[in-house]
């Protein structure tokens, strides 16, 4: 049996190091070992690998708005909410627009360039376009090395927040909020817990509109949410509409912004007729009012869930 040359030993060691620190299998072994020996593991969560590096836990809430967000500046506001030090929303909007113009008009590539640099974004775009004509951030991220995970996560967060800033409202602004987002005493159960959305007190049969274009991921009913709709708007943005009286769309259906998708009701675990509207970014519930400068008044009286 021949002896391995020093260069072969070095390459083998590098392969073992890469597998240990930069693959899901290595992360799983390191995490399991830390659990067995009760030590601390520095391994990234497995979702960080399968999400193309866009895993971003514990995002800070965005700054409060002082004026409505112009639709053309939603991307700039998303970048500003993620990293205020980069500039004002207007300046960032102009910068992202210029980057997009140089990157084949792909907003995801422009946002990636803002946080990771234009050269890496251009390289990722070239690689991704070889495989898919309309690359998403996940496609671009797969072309970059693991050390880019942090800036990719910032770009992902900025795109999600931009999507939140661009959302409309499901009911007329005249309808008041009867229970805001946050910790509270549950009106039915009587225990303190997080209210993951806002309750809008309205009569049964009020038309409910999609706050953005998207795909219906769930159109069903259960004992807690009543008749519920979940819409996926892309870039990690999801909205939910609960306690409806009637659903007008089905699983897998594409909906338009402003389309009537249901009629509000009083189904499920509820203290009276209302709509529970919820906004999730990356699977985490956030306060939808943080993304609106003007919003309905909050009333202490009215139905809730």
C-alpha positions as CSV (number, residue, x, y, z in Angstrom):
1,X,0.0,0.0,0.0
2,X,1.5,3.3,-1.1
3,X,2.0,6.1,1.3
4,X,0.0,9.3,0.8
5,X,2.0,12.3,-0.3
6,X,1.9,15.4,2.0
7,X,-0.3,17.3,-0.5
8,X,-2.8,14.4,-0.5
9,X,-2.9,14.4,3.3
10,X,-3.5,18.1,3.3
11,X,-6.3,17.9,0.8
12,X,-7.9,15.1,2.8
13,X,-7.7,17.1,5.9
14,X,-9.3,20.1,4.2
15,X,-12.2,17.9,3.0
16,X,-12.8,16.6,6.5
17,X,-12.7,20.2,7.8
18,X,-15.2,21.4,5.2
19,X,-17.5,18.5,5.9
20,X,-17.3,19.1,9.6
21,X,-18.0,22.8,9.6
22,X,-19.8,23.5,6.3
23,X,-22.3,20.7,5.6
24,X,-25.7,19.8,7.2
25,X,-24.2,16.3,8.1
26,X,-21.4,18.0,10.0
27,X,-23.7,20.3,11.8
28,X,-25.9,17.4,12.8
29,X,-23.0,15.4,14.2
30,X,-21.6,18.5,16.1
31,X,-25.0,19.3,17.5
32,X,-25.7,15.7,18.6
33,X,-22.2,15.5,20.2
34,X,-22.7,18.8,22.1
35,X,-26.1,17.4,23.4
36,X,-24.5,14.1,24.4
37,X,-21.5,15.7,26.2
38,X,-23.6,18.7,27.4
39,X,-21.3,21.3,25.8
40,X,-22.0,24.3,23.6
41,X,-22.2,23.8,19.9
42,X,-21.2,26.5,17.4
43,X,-23.0,24.7,14.5
44,X,-25.5,26.7,12.5
45,X,-29.2,25.6,12.6
46,X,-29.9,23.0,9.9
47,X,-32.5,25.4,8.4
48,X,-29.6,27.7,7.6
49,X,-28.3,25.1,5.1
50,X,-31.5,24.1,3.6
51,X,-32.7,27.7,3.3
52,X,-29.7,28.7,1.2
53,X,-28.3,30.8,4.1
54,X,-31.4,33.0,4.5
55,X,-32.2,31.9,8.0
56,X,-32.5,35.0,10.2
57,X,-33.8,34.5,13.7
58,X,-34.8,37.3,16.1
59,X,-35.0,40.1,13.6
60,X,-35.4,43.5,15.4
61,X,-38.7,45.3,14.8
62,X,-38.6,48.0,12.1
63,X,-38.5,51.7,13.0
64,X,-41.8,53.4,13.4
65,X,-43.0,55.2,10.2
66,X,-43.7,58.9,10.2
67,X,-45.3,59.0,6.7
68,X,-46.9,56.5,4.3
69,X,-44.6,54.3,2.2
70,X,-44.6,55.2,-1.5
71,X,-45.1,52.0,-3.4
72,X,-42.1,52.6,-5.6
73,X,-39.9,52.9,-2.5
74,X,-40.9,49.6,-0.7
75,X,-37.5,48.0,-1.4
76,X,-35.7,51.0,0.0
77,X,-37.8,50.9,3.1
78,X,-37.1,47.2,3.5
79,X,-33.3,47.9,3.3
80,X,-33.7,50.8,5.7
81,X,-35.6,48.8,8.2
82,X,-32.9,46.1,8.1
83,X,-29.9,48.5,8.3
84,X,-30.7,52.1,9.1
85,X,-27.1,53.1,8.9
86,X,-27.0,52.6,5.1
87,X,-29.1,55.7,4.4
88,X,-32.6,57.0,4.1
89,X,-35.4,55.0,2.4
90,X,-35.4,57.4,-0.6
91,X,-31.7,57.2,-1.1
92,X,-31.7,53.4,-0.7
93,X,-34.5,53.1,-3.2
94,X,-32.5,55.0,-5.8
95,X,-29.4,52.9,-5.0
96,X,-31.3,49.7,-5.4
97,X,-32.9,50.9,-8.6
98,X,-29.5,51.7,-10.1
99,X,-28.1,48.3,-9.0
100,X,-31.1,46.5,-10.5
101,X,-30.5,48.3,-13.8
102,X,-27.0,46.9,-13.9
103,X,-28.1,43.4,-12.9
104,X,-30.7,42.6,-15.6
105,X,-33.5,44.2,-13.7
106,X,-33.5,41.5,-11.0
107,X,-34.6,43.1,-7.6
108,X,-33.3,40.1,-5.6
109,X,-29.8,40.5,-7.2
110,X,-29.9,44.2,-6.5
111,X,-30.7,43.7,-2.8
112,X,-28.0,41.0,-2.6
113,X,-25.5,43.5,-4.2
114,X,-26.5,46.1,-1.6
115,X,-25.5,43.9,1.3
116,X,-22.9,41.5,-0.2
117,X,-21.4,43.6,-3.0
118,X,-22.1,44.0,-6.7
119,X,-19.4,41.6,-7.8
120,X,-20.6,38.6,-5.8
121,X,-24.2,39.4,-6.8
122,X,-23.3,39.5,-10.5
123,X,-21.5,36.2,-10.2
124,X,-24.4,34.6,-8.4
125,X,-26.8,36.0,-11.0
126,X,-24.8,34.5,-13.9
127,X,-24.7,31.1,-12.2
128,X,-28.4,31.2,-11.3
129,X,-29.5,32.3,-14.8
130,X,-27.8,29.3,-16.3
131,X,-30.3,27.2,-14.3
132,X,-33.4,29.3,-14.1
133,X,-34.4,32.4,-16.1
134,X,-36.1,34.1,-13.1
135,X,-33.8,33.4,-10.1
136,X,-35.0,34.0,-6.5
137,X,-32.7,34.9,-3.6
138,X,-32.5,31.3,-2.7
139,X,-31.1,30.5,-6.1
140,X,-28.6,33.3,-5.9
141,X,-27.5,32.3,-2.4
142,X,-26.6,28.8,-3.5
143,X,-23.9,30.2,-5.8
144,X,-22.1,32.0,-2.9
145,X,-19.7,30.5,-0.3
146,X,-20.8,29.9,3.3
147,X,-19.0,33.0,4.6
148,X,-21.6,35.1,2.8
149,X,-24.4,33.7,5.0
150,X,-24.7,36.8,7.1
151,X,-25.1,39.3,4.3
152,X,-27.4,36.9,2.5
153,X,-29.6,36.8,5.6
154,X,-29.7,40.6,5.6
155,X,-30.8,40.7,2.0
156,X,-33.4,38.1,2.7
157,X,-34.7,40.1,5.7
158,X,-34.8,43.3,3.7
159,X,-36.8,41.7,0.9
160,X,-39.3,40.3,3.4
161,X,-39.7,43.7,5.1
162,X,-40.1,45.4,1.7
163,X,-42.9,43.0,1.0
164,X,-44.5,43.9,4.3
165,X,-44.3,47.6,3.5
166,X,-46.0,47.1,0.2
167,X,-49.1,45.3,1.7
168,X,-52.5,46.9,1.5
169,X,-55.2,46.5,4.2
170,X,-57.8,43.7,4.2
171,X,-60.8,45.9,5.3
172,X,-61.8,49.5,5.0
173,X,-59.7,51.9,7.2
174,X,-62.9,52.9,9.0
175,X,-63.1,49.5,10.7
176,X,-61.5,49.7,14.1
177,X,-59.0,47.4,15.7
178,X,-60.5,45.7,18.7
179,X,-57.4,43.8,19.8
180,X,-53.8,44.8,18.7
181,X,-50.8,42.6,18.3
182,X,-48.9,41.6,21.5
183,X,-49.2,40.0,24.9
184,X,-52.7,40.2,26.4
185,X,-55.3,38.3,28.4
186,X,-57.2,36.0,26.0
187,X,-60.8,37.1,25.8
188,X,-62.1,33.5,25.6
189,X,-59.5,31.4,27.5
190,X,-58.8,34.1,30.2
191,X,-55.0,33.4,30.2
192,X,-52.1,35.7,29.2
193,X,-50.6,34.9,25.8
194,X,-49.3,36.4,22.6
195,X,-51.9,37.7,20.2
196,X,-50.1,37.1,16.9
197,X,-52.2,39.4,14.7
198,X,-54.8,42.2,14.9
199,X,-58.5,41.8,15.3
200,X,-60.8,44.0,13.2
201,X,-64.3,44.3,14.5
202,X,-66.7,44.1,11.6
203,X,-70.1,42.6,10.9
204,X,-70.6,39.1,9.4
205,X,-70.4,39.2,5.6
206,X,-68.0,42.1,5.2
207,X,-65.8,41.5,2.1
208,X,-62.2,40.7,2.9
209,X,-59.5,41.6,0.3
210,X,-56.1,40.1,-0.3
211,X,-53.5,42.6,0.8
212,X,-51.1,41.6,-2.0
213,X,-50.9,39.1,-4.9
214,X,-50.1,35.6,-3.9
215,X,-50.9,31.9,-3.8
216,X,-53.5,30.3,-1.4
217,X,-51.5,27.9,0.8
218,X,-54.5,27.0,3.1
219,X,-58.2,27.3,2.7
220,X,-59.8,25.3,5.4
221,X,-61.5,25.3,8.8
222,X,-60.6,24.3,12.4
223,X,-61.9,24.8,15.9
224,X,-59.6,27.7,16.8
225,X,-59.3,29.8,13.7
226,X,-62.6,29.0,12.2
227,X,-62.6,29.3,8.4
228,X,-59.1,30.4,7.6
229,X,-57.1,31.5,4.6
230,X,-53.3,31.6,4.4
231,X,-51.7,33.5,1.4
232,X,-48.1,33.2,0.4
233,X,-46.8,36.4,-1.2
234,X,-43.3,35.2,-1.8
235,X,-40.0,36.5,-0.3
236,X,-41.0,35.0,3.1
237,X,-44.2,37.1,3.4
238,X,-47.4,35.3,4.5
239,X,-50.8,36.7,5.6
240,X,-53.6,35.0,7.4
241,X,-57.3,35.8,7.6
242,X,-59.2,33.9,10.3
243,X,-62.8,33.5,11.6
244,X,-64.4,34.0,8.1
245,X,-68.0,33.2,7.4
246,X,-67.3,32.1,3.8
247,X,-64.2,31.4,1.8
248,X,-64.2,32.4,-1.9
249,X,-60.8,30.8,-3.0
250,X,-59.2,27.4,-2.8
251,X,-55.9,25.8,-2.1
252,X,-53.3,26.6,-4.8
253,X,-55.3,29.4,-6.4
254,X,-53.5,32.6,-7.4
255,X,-55.1,35.8,-6.2
256,X,-54.7,39.4,-7.1
257,X,-54.0,42.3,-4.8
258,X,-57.4,43.7,-3.7
259,X,-59.3,40.6,-4.8
260,X,-62.2,39.7,-2.5
261,X,-61.1,36.3,-1.0
262,X,-63.7,35.8,1.8
263,X,-66.5,37.2,3.8
264,X,-65.8,37.9,7.5
265,X,-67.6,36.0,10.2
266,X,-67.6,34.6,13.7
267,X,-66.4,31.0,13.3
268,X,-63.9,29.2,15.5
269,X,-62.9,30.4,19.0
270,X,-64.1,34.0,19.0
271,X,-66.0,36.4,21.2
272,X,-68.0,37.9,18.4
273,X,-67.9,38.9,14.7
274,X,-64.5,40.1,13.5
275,X,-61.5,39.4,11.3
276,X,-58.2,38.2,12.7
277,X,-55.5,39.5,10.3
278,X,-52.0,38.2,10.8
279,X,-48.7,38.9,9.0
280,X,-45.8,36.5,9.2
281,X,-42.2,37.2,7.9
282,X,-40.1,34.1,7.6
283,X,-42.5,32.1,9.6
284,X,-42.5,34.6,12.5
285,X,-45.6,36.7,13.4
286,X,-44.9,40.4,13.4
287,X,-47.1,43.5,14.1
288,X,-48.6,44.6,10.8
289,X,-49.1,48.1,12.1
290,X,-45.3,48.5,12.2
291,X,-45.4,48.7,8.5
292,X,-48.1,51.3,8.2
293,X,-47.9,55.0,9.1
294,X,-51.6,55.4,9.1
295,X,-53.9,52.7,10.5
296,X,-57.3,52.2,12.0
297,X,-58.0,53.3,15.5
298,X,-57.7,50.9,18.3
299,X,-61.0,50.4,20.3
300,X,-61.2,48.8,23.8
301,X,-64.7,47.5,23.0
302,X,-65.5,44.8,20.4
303,X,-65.0,41.2,19.5
304,X,-61.7,39.4,19.6
305,X,-60.2,35.9,19.6
